[in-house]
Amino acid sequence: MQLTRFTDLALRAMMLLSAGESDDQRVTTRHIAAGAGASENHIAKAVSRLVELGLVEARRGRVGGLSLTEAGRTASVGWLVRELEGDREVVTCDGGAPCPLLAGCRLRRALATAKEAFYAELDRYTVSDLARSPALTVIPLAPPAIPAR
């Protein structure tokens, strides 16, 4: 199953926010975009959805930034992907031009079963589990501190 770009960016944002928490950094959409290799606009849309889901808290202003909520730390990756992807089928068999094999085909059911297995595997992990990689901590999420004079 291939995830949409939107879901991919939302997962990256969640992972980078989780990795940044250990350093108590102020993380912005600009920092996430740089760390995820994406445009600020695309990250802003993904973060907006994460805020709607109650997974991310956004604070405006000079001391603003993004942070994970408790729900964001504990939500399963499977649940998150389901919320972001919606309940779409892996293949569309009865669209504008229905498949001529529809009546006797078992592919649709097999793919639906595979999709559930995919989600079941992702249910075993939280975003925090995925962000425990030391490689994520080398991505600079906050600007370097300006030394005092």
C-alpha positions as CSV (number, residue, x, y, z in Angstrom):
1,M,0.0,0.0,0.0
2,Q,1.4,3.4,-0.9
3,L,0.8,6.3,1.4
4,T,-0.2,9.7,0.1
5,R,2.4,12.5,0.2
6,F,0.3,14.2,2.8
7,T,0.4,11.2,5.2
8,D,4.1,10.8,4.6
9,L,4.8,14.5,5.5
10,A,2.5,14.3,8.6
11,L,4.4,11.2,9.8
12,R,7.7,12.9,9.2
13,A,6.5,16.0,11.1
14,M,5.4,13.9,14.1
15,M,8.7,12.0,14.2
16,L,10.7,15.2,14.1
17,L,8.6,16.8,16.8
18,S,9.1,13.7,18.9
19,A,12.8,13.7,18.4
20,G,13.0,17.5,19.2
21,E,11.2,17.0,22.5
22,S,14.2,15.4,24.2
23,D,16.2,18.6,23.5
24,D,13.3,20.8,24.7
25,Q,13.6,22.8,21.4
26,R,11.2,25.3,20.0
27,V,10.2,23.7,16.7
28,T,8.5,25.5,13.9
29,T,7.0,24.5,10.5
30,R,10.1,26.0,8.9
31,H,12.4,23.7,10.9
32,I,10.2,20.7,10.1
33,A,10.2,21.5,6.4
34,A,13.9,21.7,6.4
35,G,14.3,18.5,8.3
36,A,11.8,16.6,6.2
37,G,12.9,18.0,2.9
38,A,9.5,19.5,2.0
39,S,8.0,22.9,1.4
40,E,6.7,24.9,4.4
41,N,3.3,25.1,2.8
42,H,2.9,21.3,2.6
43,I,4.2,20.9,6.2
44,A,1.8,23.6,7.4
45,K,-1.2,21.8,5.9
46,A,-0.1,18.5,7.4
47,V,0.5,20.1,10.8
48,S,-2.9,21.8,10.6
49,R,-4.5,18.4,10.3
50,L,-2.4,17.0,13.2
51,V,-3.6,20.0,15.4
52,E,-7.3,19.1,14.4
53,L,-6.7,15.5,15.5
54,G,-5.4,16.8,18.9
55,L,-1.9,15.4,18.3
56,V,0.1,18.6,18.0
57,E,-0.2,21.9,19.9
58,A,0.6,25.1,18.0
59,R,1.6,28.3,19.9
60,R,1.8,31.6,18.0
61,G,4.1,34.5,18.6
62,R,7.7,35.1,19.4
63,V,8.0,32.1,21.8
64,G,5.6,30.0,19.7
65,G,6.2,26.7,18.1
66,L,4.9,23.2,17.8
67,S,4.9,20.4,20.3
68,L,3.3,17.0,20.7
69,T,0.4,16.6,23.0
70,E,0.1,13.5,25.2
71,A,-2.2,12.0,22.6
72,G,0.4,12.7,20.0
73,R,3.0,10.8,22.0
74,T,0.8,7.8,22.6
75,A,-1.2,7.4,19.4
76,S,-0.5,4.4,17.3
77,V,1.0,4.9,13.9
78,G,-1.7,2.6,12.5
79,W,-4.5,4.8,13.9
80,L,-2.8,8.0,12.6
81,V,-2.4,6.6,9.1
82,R,-6.0,5.5,9.1
83,E,-7.1,9.0,10.1
84,L,-4.9,10.7,7.5
85,E,-5.6,8.2,4.6
86,G,-9.3,7.8,5.2
87,D,-11.1,4.6,4.4
88,R,-10.1,4.2,0.8
89,E,-9.7,0.9,-0.9
90,V,-6.4,-0.3,-2.3
91,V,-8.0,-0.8,-5.7
92,T,-11.2,0.7,-7.1
93,C,-13.2,-2.1,-8.8
94,D,-16.5,-0.4,-9.4
95,G,-15.5,3.1,-10.5
96,G,-16.6,4.9,-13.7
97,A,-15.8,1.8,-15.7
98,P,-16.4,-1.2,-13.5
99,C,-13.9,-4.1,-13.7
100,P,-15.3,-6.9,-15.9
101,L,-13.8,-9.4,-13.4
102,L,-15.8,-8.0,-10.5
103,A,-18.3,-10.8,-10.1
104,G,-15.8,-13.6,-9.6
105,C,-12.7,-11.8,-8.4
106,R,-11.1,-12.5,-5.1
107,L,-8.4,-9.8,-5.5
108,R,-10.4,-7.1,-3.8
109,R,-10.9,-9.1,-0.6
110,A,-7.3,-10.3,-0.6
111,L,-6.1,-6.7,-0.8
112,A,-8.5,-5.5,1.9
113,T,-7.1,-8.3,4.2
114,A,-3.6,-7.2,3.3
115,K,-4.4,-3.6,4.1
116,E,-5.8,-4.6,7.6
117,A,-2.6,-6.6,8.2
118,F,-0.6,-3.5,7.2
119,Y,-2.5,-1.3,9.7
120,A,-2.3,-4.0,12.4
121,E,1.5,-4.0,12.1
122,L,1.6,-0.2,12.3
123,D,-0.7,-0.4,15.4
124,R,2.2,-1.9,17.3
125,Y,4.2,1.4,17.1
126,T,3.8,4.9,18.4
127,V,5.5,7.9,16.8
128,S,7.7,8.1,19.8
129,D,8.9,4.5,19.1
130,L,9.8,5.5,15.5
131,A,11.6,8.6,16.7
132,R,14.1,6.8,18.9
133,S,16.7,6.7,16.2
134,P,19.9,8.7,17.1
135,A,20.0,9.8,13.4
136,L,16.9,12.0,13.9
137,T,18.6,14.0,16.7
138,V,21.2,15.3,14.3
139,I,18.6,17.2,12.2
140,P,18.8,20.8,13.4
141,L,15.2,21.7,14.3
142,A,15.9,25.0,16.0
143,P,18.2,27.9,15.0
144,P,21.6,28.0,16.8
145,A,21.6,30.1,20.0
146,I,23.1,33.6,19.6
147,P,25.9,34.0,22.1
148,A,25.4,36.8,24.7
149,R,27.8,39.7,24.4
